[in-house]
Amino acid sequence: MALLAELLIIAGVGTGLYVTWTAWWTDVVAVHEQTALVRDLGQHRTKASAGTERRGAAPVLAEPGSVGDVFGTMQIPRFGKDYIRPIGEGTNREEVLNTIGLGHYQDTAMPGSEGNFAVAGHRVTYGKPLNQIAELKTDDSIVVRVTDTAKDFDVWYVYKVTDSQIVTPDHIETIAPVPNQPGVAPTTNDRWLTLTACHPMWSAKERYVTHAKLDYWMQAADGTPKELSETPS
Protein backbone atom coordinates (compact mmCIF):
# COMPACT_ATOMS: atom_id res chain seq x y z
CA MET A 1 0.00 0.00 0.00
CA ALA A 2 2.83 2.38 0.84
CA LEU A 3 4.44 1.76 -2.55
CA LEU A 4 1.11 2.35 -4.31
CA ALA A 5 0.61 5.60 -2.41
CA GLU A 6 4.07 6.80 -3.42
CA LEU A 7 3.42 5.92 -7.06
CA LEU A 8 0.13 7.81 -7.00
CA ILE A 9 1.84 10.87 -5.50
CA ILE A 10 4.56 10.73 -8.14
CA ALA A 11 1.95 10.36 -10.87
CA GLY A 12 -0.01 13.30 -9.49
CA VAL A 13 3.05 15.52 -9.32
CA GLY A 14 4.05 14.49 -12.83
CA THR A 15 0.60 15.30 -14.18
CA GLY A 16 0.62 18.68 -12.46
CA LEU A 17 4.03 19.54 -13.90
CA TYR A 18 2.92 18.42 -17.37
CA VAL A 19 -0.20 20.60 -17.24
CA THR A 20 1.83 23.59 -16.04
CA TRP A 21 4.46 23.08 -18.73
CA THR A 22 1.85 22.64 -21.45
CA ALA A 23 -0.02 25.79 -20.43
CA TRP A 24 3.19 27.84 -20.25
CA TRP A 25 4.58 26.53 -23.53
CA THR A 26 1.38 27.06 -25.53
CA ASP A 27 1.34 30.65 -24.28
CA VAL A 28 4.94 31.23 -25.37
CA VAL A 29 4.37 29.79 -28.85
CA ALA A 30 0.98 31.45 -29.38
CA VAL A 31 2.08 34.93 -28.30
CA HIS A 32 5.07 34.70 -30.65
CA GLU A 33 2.83 33.67 -33.56
CA GLN A 34 0.18 36.28 -32.75
CA THR A 35 2.78 39.05 -32.60
CA ALA A 36 3.97 38.04 -36.06
CA LEU A 37 0.40 38.09 -37.38
CA VAL A 38 -0.11 41.63 -36.09
CA ARG A 39 3.10 42.72 -37.80
CA ASP A 40 2.18 41.04 -41.08
CA LEU A 41 -1.22 42.74 -41.16
CA GLY A 42 0.49 45.98 -42.16
CA GLN A 43 -1.03 48.22 -39.52
CA HIS A 44 1.52 51.00 -39.63
CA ARG A 45 1.88 53.48 -36.80
CA THR A 46 -0.66 56.28 -37.09
CA LYS A 47 -0.46 59.92 -36.00
CA ALA A 48 0.04 60.36 -32.27
CA SER A 49 -2.70 63.01 -32.16
CA ALA A 50 -6.32 61.98 -31.77
CA GLY A 51 -8.22 62.17 -35.03
CA THR A 52 -11.80 63.17 -35.71
CA GLU A 53 -14.31 61.01 -33.86
CA ARG A 54 -17.11 60.05 -36.24
CA ARG A 55 -20.48 58.80 -35.08
CA GLY A 56 -22.35 58.48 -38.35
CA ALA A 57 -22.51 55.42 -40.58
CA ALA A 58 -19.15 53.65 -40.46
CA PRO A 59 -17.23 52.06 -43.33
CA VAL A 60 -17.38 48.27 -43.05
CA LEU A 61 -15.07 45.66 -44.53
CA ALA A 62 -16.72 42.62 -46.11
CA GLU A 63 -16.54 39.46 -44.02
CA PRO A 64 -13.51 37.32 -44.99
CA GLY A 65 -14.31 34.35 -47.15
CA SER A 66 -12.05 31.80 -45.46
CA VAL A 67 -11.62 30.53 -41.92
CA GLY A 68 -8.33 31.77 -40.51
CA ASP A 69 -8.15 35.00 -42.54
CA VAL A 70 -6.76 37.74 -40.29
CA PHE A 71 -8.47 41.08 -40.83
CA GLY A 72 -7.84 43.19 -37.76
CA THR A 73 -6.56 43.67 -34.25
CA MET A 74 -8.03 44.33 -30.83
CA GLN A 75 -6.59 46.52 -28.10
CA ILE A 76 -8.07 46.74 -24.60
CA PRO A 77 -6.52 49.42 -22.37
CA ARG A 78 -7.75 47.62 -19.24
CA PHE A 79 -5.48 44.71 -20.20
CA GLY A 80 -2.36 46.90 -20.43
CA LYS A 81 -0.73 49.28 -22.91
CA ASP A 82 1.08 46.45 -24.69
CA TYR A 83 -2.06 44.39 -25.28
CA ILE A 84 -2.75 43.97 -28.99
CA ARG A 85 -4.07 40.75 -30.51
CA PRO A 86 -4.99 39.70 -34.06
CA ILE A 87 -8.55 38.77 -35.00
CA GLY A 88 -9.20 35.94 -37.45
CA GLU A 89 -12.29 34.65 -39.21
CA GLY A 90 -14.05 31.74 -37.52
CA THR A 91 -13.97 30.12 -34.10
CA ASN A 92 -12.39 26.77 -35.01
CA ARG A 93 -10.04 25.82 -32.17
CA GLU A 94 -7.17 24.43 -34.22
CA GLU A 95 -7.27 26.92 -37.08
CA VAL A 96 -8.13 30.09 -35.15
CA LEU A 97 -8.40 30.09 -31.35
CA ASN A 98 -5.24 28.04 -30.71
CA THR A 99 -3.17 30.00 -33.18
CA ILE A 100 -4.55 33.44 -34.07
CA GLY A 101 -6.08 33.94 -30.62
CA LEU A 102 -9.30 35.87 -31.22
CA GLY A 103 -11.92 34.47 -33.57
CA HIS A 104 -14.88 36.19 -35.24
CA TYR A 105 -18.10 34.17 -35.09
CA GLN A 106 -18.93 33.63 -38.74
CA ASP A 107 -22.07 35.32 -40.02
CA THR A 108 -22.18 37.81 -37.15
CA ALA A 109 -21.64 41.47 -37.97
CA MET A 110 -18.28 42.91 -38.96
CA PRO A 111 -16.84 45.84 -36.97
CA GLY A 112 -18.75 49.08 -37.40
CA SER A 113 -21.86 47.57 -38.95
CA GLU A 114 -25.35 47.23 -37.53
CA GLY A 115 -25.65 44.03 -35.53
CA ASN A 116 -23.30 42.16 -33.24
CA PHE A 117 -19.58 41.72 -33.94
CA ALA A 118 -19.03 38.59 -31.82
CA VAL A 119 -15.57 37.34 -30.88
CA ALA A 120 -14.32 34.30 -28.95
CA GLY A 121 -10.99 33.67 -27.24
CA HIS A 122 -9.27 31.53 -24.61
CA ARG A 123 -8.93 32.58 -20.96
CA VAL A 124 -6.08 30.12 -20.38
CA THR A 125 -3.43 28.57 -22.69
CA TYR A 126 -2.63 29.48 -26.31
CA GLY A 127 -1.84 33.10 -25.50
CA LYS A 128 -4.98 33.46 -23.32
CA PRO A 129 -6.16 36.67 -25.06
CA LEU A 130 -9.27 36.97 -22.87
CA ASN A 131 -7.65 35.94 -19.60
CA GLN A 132 -8.71 39.22 -17.94
CA ILE A 133 -12.23 39.42 -19.37
CA ALA A 134 -13.80 39.37 -15.90
CA GLU A 135 -11.88 42.57 -15.02
CA LEU A 136 -13.64 44.68 -17.64
CA LYS A 137 -15.83 47.44 -16.23
CA THR A 138 -18.74 49.45 -17.61
CA ASP A 139 -17.52 52.12 -20.06
CA ASP A 140 -14.13 50.45 -20.53
CA SER A 141 -12.87 50.81 -24.10
CA ILE A 142 -12.37 48.00 -26.58
CA VAL A 143 -10.55 49.29 -29.65
CA VAL A 144 -10.71 47.36 -32.91
CA ARG A 145 -8.68 48.22 -36.00
CA VAL A 146 -9.59 46.62 -39.33
CA THR A 147 -7.04 46.72 -42.13
CA ASP A 148 -6.96 45.55 -45.73
CA THR A 149 -4.02 47.13 -47.52
CA ALA A 150 -5.15 45.77 -50.90
CA LYS A 151 -8.40 47.70 -50.56
CA ASP A 152 -6.82 50.75 -48.90
CA PHE A 153 -9.03 50.09 -45.88
CA ASP A 154 -7.74 51.03 -42.40
CA VAL A 155 -10.30 52.05 -39.79
CA TRP A 156 -10.50 52.28 -35.98
CA TYR A 157 -13.69 51.34 -34.10
CA VAL A 158 -14.01 52.27 -30.43
CA TYR A 159 -16.54 50.31 -28.39
CA LYS A 160 -17.58 50.92 -24.77
CA VAL A 161 -18.46 48.07 -22.40
CA THR A 162 -22.11 48.00 -21.34
CA ASP A 163 -22.46 44.81 -19.30
CA SER A 164 -21.24 41.27 -18.62
CA GLN A 165 -22.98 37.99 -17.85
CA ILE A 166 -22.26 34.33 -17.20
CA VAL A 167 -24.30 31.83 -19.21
CA THR A 168 -24.33 28.20 -20.26
CA PRO A 169 -22.83 27.30 -23.68
CA ASP A 170 -26.27 26.83 -25.23
CA HIS A 171 -27.27 30.43 -24.47
CA ILE A 172 -26.47 31.58 -28.00
CA GLU A 173 -28.77 34.59 -27.85
CA THR A 174 -25.83 36.49 -26.36
CA ILE A 175 -24.41 36.79 -29.89
CA ALA A 176 -27.74 37.59 -31.57
CA PRO A 177 -27.75 40.76 -33.77
CA VAL A 178 -29.25 42.54 -30.77
CA PRO A 179 -27.71 40.75 -27.76
CA ASN A 180 -30.18 38.62 -25.79
CA GLN A 181 -33.05 39.60 -28.09
CA PRO A 182 -33.22 36.82 -30.69
CA GLY A 183 -35.31 37.65 -33.72
CA VAL A 184 -35.06 41.41 -33.19
CA ALA A 185 -33.60 43.28 -36.17
CA PRO A 186 -30.77 45.71 -35.34
CA THR A 187 -31.15 49.42 -36.00
CA THR A 188 -28.54 52.11 -36.60
CA ASN A 189 -28.26 52.31 -32.81
CA ASP A 190 -27.37 48.62 -32.53
CA ARG A 191 -23.69 48.33 -33.37
CA TRP A 192 -22.49 45.82 -30.81
CA LEU A 193 -19.36 43.90 -29.92
CA THR A 194 -19.56 40.74 -27.83
CA LEU A 195 -16.62 38.89 -26.25
CA THR A 196 -17.06 35.27 -25.13
CA ALA A 197 -14.69 33.05 -23.16
CA CYS A 198 -14.93 29.87 -21.13
CA HIS A 199 -15.86 30.15 -17.46
CA PRO A 200 -14.63 29.43 -14.86
CA MET A 201 -10.89 29.20 -15.48
CA TRP A 202 -9.84 25.78 -16.84
CA SER A 203 -13.44 24.81 -17.49
CA ALA A 204 -15.87 24.92 -20.42
CA LYS A 205 -18.93 24.53 -18.18
CA GLU A 206 -20.09 28.11 -18.73
CA ARG A 207 -19.30 31.19 -20.80
CA TYR A 208 -18.25 34.63 -19.59
CA VAL A 209 -19.79 37.18 -21.94
CA THR A 210 -19.09 40.90 -22.22
CA HIS A 211 -21.10 43.27 -24.40
CA ALA A 212 -19.93 46.63 -25.72
CA LYS A 213 -21.49 49.24 -27.99
CA LEU A 214 -19.84 51.30 -30.74
CA ASP A 215 -19.02 54.79 -29.50
CA TYR A 216 -17.25 56.17 -32.57
CA TRP A 217 -15.00 55.33 -35.50
CA MET A 218 -12.15 57.09 -37.27
CA GLN A 219 -9.87 56.62 -40.22
CA ALA A 220 -6.46 55.33 -39.16
CA ALA A 221 -4.81 57.93 -41.40
CA ASP A 222 -6.36 60.68 -39.24
CA GLY A 223 -4.75 59.62 -35.97
CA THR A 224 -5.03 57.25 -33.02
CA PRO A 225 -7.98 56.90 -30.61
CA LYS A 226 -7.28 58.81 -27.39
CA GLU A 227 -8.35 55.78 -25.37
CA LEU A 228 -5.10 53.99 -26.28
CA SER A 229 -3.09 56.61 -24.40
CA GLU A 230 -5.31 56.66 -21.33
CA THR A 231 -4.97 54.49 -18.21
CA PRO A 232 -8.31 53.03 -17.02
CA SER A 233 -9.18 53.94 -13.46
Number of C-alpha atoms within 10 A of each C-alpha: 6 7 8 9 10 11 12 12 12 12 12 12 12 12 12 12 12 12 12 12 12 14 16 15 15 18 19 14 14 21 20 13 18 22 14 13 21 20 12 10 17 13 17 11 10 15 13 12 11 17 18 14 18 13 11 9 12 19 17 15 18 10 16 16 10 11 16 21 17 25 21 25 21 21 21 24 21 20 19 12 13 10 12 19 23 27 29 27 26 24 22 16 14 10 17 23 26 22 24 31 27 31 30 29 20 18 12 19 23 23 30 29 21 23 24 28 26 26 23 24 27 24 23 20 20 25 29 21 28 23 17 12 21 16 10 20 17 13 15 19 24 24 21 24 22 25 22 16 11 6 8 8 15 20 23 28 24 27 25 20 21 16 15 19 12 17 17 13 15 9 12 12 13 22 26 22 25 20 21 13 13 13 10 11 12 18 12 10 10 18 24 30 30 23 23 27 26 24 20 13 13 11 11 12 12 17 20 20 22 23 23 25 23 23 19 19 26 23 21 23 15 17 18 20 25 13 17 20 12 12 11 16 6
